[in-house]
Amino acid sequence: MQTVTLWRPTGPQELALVEASGWKEWPPRLPDQPIFYPVLNEDYATRIARDWNVKASGVGYVTRFAVEKAFLSRYEVQQAGGHTILEYWIPAEDLAEFNRHIVGTIDVIAEYRS
């Protein structure tokens, strides 16, 4: 099975929910969060965690995880800015299925604090 490595910048509340899942899944989106945005490179995730999550909550984390490539093929990569600002837009209603296609665990690879 082929996988795609993805990253996700996150704050402490979301990370606590990931930890409560046994590091296996992302929590359901809140009503004002219709899209789940995993990103395709560590640098982009780092910039968001460091520059946005730290400002919002005092700490930002970069996570890394793998997803089955065949599952991800139903979604297009979105360019959200410059040529390295790449992400998937997973509708909130697809997140439970997305979680079932995570291979292994969601790992914290960096932490940033104010």
C-alpha positions as CSV (number, residue, x, y, z in Angstrom):
1,M,0.0,0.0,0.0
2,Q,1.3,3.4,-1.0
3,T,0.9,6.3,1.4
4,V,1.3,10.1,1.3
5,T,2.9,11.9,4.2
6,L,1.0,14.9,5.3
7,W,1.5,17.5,8.0
8,R,-0.9,19.5,10.1
9,P,-0.2,22.5,12.3
10,T,-2.4,22.5,15.4
11,G,-3.0,24.1,18.7
12,P,-3.2,22.6,22.1
13,Q,-7.0,21.9,22.1
14,E,-7.0,20.0,18.9
15,L,-3.9,18.1,19.9
16,A,-5.4,17.1,23.2
17,L,-8.3,15.5,21.2
18,V,-5.8,13.7,18.9
19,E,-4.0,12.4,21.9
20,A,-7.3,11.2,23.4
21,S,-7.9,9.2,20.2
22,G,-4.6,7.3,20.8
23,W,-2.9,9.4,18.2
24,K,-5.1,7.7,15.5
25,E,-7.5,10.4,14.3
26,W,-8.4,14.0,13.9
27,P,-11.4,15.3,15.9
28,P,-14.7,16.3,14.1
29,R,-14.7,19.8,12.8
30,L,-16.5,22.5,14.7
31,P,-19.6,24.1,13.1
32,D,-17.5,27.0,11.8
33,Q,-14.9,24.6,10.3
34,P,-16.4,23.0,7.2
35,I,-13.0,21.9,5.8
36,F,-10.1,20.0,7.3
37,Y,-6.7,21.2,5.9
38,P,-3.8,18.8,6.0
39,V,-0.7,20.3,4.2
40,L,1.8,18.7,1.9
41,N,5.1,20.0,3.3
42,E,6.7,20.5,6.7
43,D,7.8,24.0,6.0
44,Y,4.3,25.2,5.4
45,A,3.0,23.5,8.5
46,T,5.8,25.0,10.6
47,R,5.0,28.5,9.4
48,I,1.4,28.1,10.4
49,A,2.2,26.5,13.8
50,R,4.8,29.1,14.6
51,D,3.1,32.2,13.2
52,W,-0.6,31.6,13.7
53,N,-1.1,28.9,16.4
54,V,1.4,30.4,18.8
55,K,-0.3,33.8,18.4
56,A,-3.7,32.3,19.0
57,S,-2.9,30.0,21.9
58,G,0.6,30.5,23.0
59,V,1.8,27.2,21.5
60,G,1.8,25.6,18.1
61,Y,2.5,22.0,17.1
62,V,3.5,20.4,13.8
63,T,2.2,16.9,13.3
64,R,3.1,14.3,10.7
65,F,1.0,11.4,9.5
66,A,0.5,9.1,6.5
67,V,-2.7,8.5,4.6
68,E,-3.4,5.9,2.0
69,K,-2.6,7.3,-1.5
70,A,-5.5,5.6,-3.1
71,F,-8.0,7.3,-0.7
72,L,-6.4,10.7,-1.2
73,S,-6.7,10.4,-5.0
74,R,-10.3,11.5,-4.8
75,Y,-9.2,14.9,-3.7
76,E,-7.2,17.5,-5.6
77,V,-4.2,19.2,-4.2
78,Q,-5.0,22.9,-3.6
79,Q,-2.5,25.7,-4.0
80,A,-3.4,28.2,-1.3
81,G,-0.7,30.8,-2.1
82,G,2.8,30.4,-3.3
83,H,4.0,27.3,-5.1
84,T,4.9,25.5,-1.8
85,I,1.6,26.4,-0.1
86,L,-0.1,23.1,-0.9
87,E,-2.9,21.4,1.0
88,Y,-5.9,19.1,0.7
89,W,-9.3,20.4,1.4
90,I,-11.2,17.5,3.1
91,P,-14.9,18.3,3.7
92,A,-15.9,18.0,7.4
93,E,-18.4,15.2,6.4
94,D,-15.5,13.1,5.0
95,L,-13.2,13.4,8.0
96,A,-14.3,10.1,9.7
97,E,-13.6,8.2,6.5
98,F,-10.3,10.2,6.1
99,N,-9.3,9.1,9.6
100,R,-9.9,5.4,8.7
101,H,-7.3,5.8,6.0
102,I,-4.6,7.1,8.3
103,V,-1.7,4.6,8.4
104,G,0.1,4.4,11.7
105,T,-0.1,7.3,14.2
106,I,-0.2,11.0,14.2
107,D,3.2,12.2,15.5
108,V,4.2,15.5,16.9
109,I,7.4,16.5,15.3
110,A,7.8,20.1,16.5
111,E,6.5,22.5,19.1
112,Y,6.7,26.3,19.2
113,R,5.9,28.6,22.1
114,S,5.7,32.3,22.6
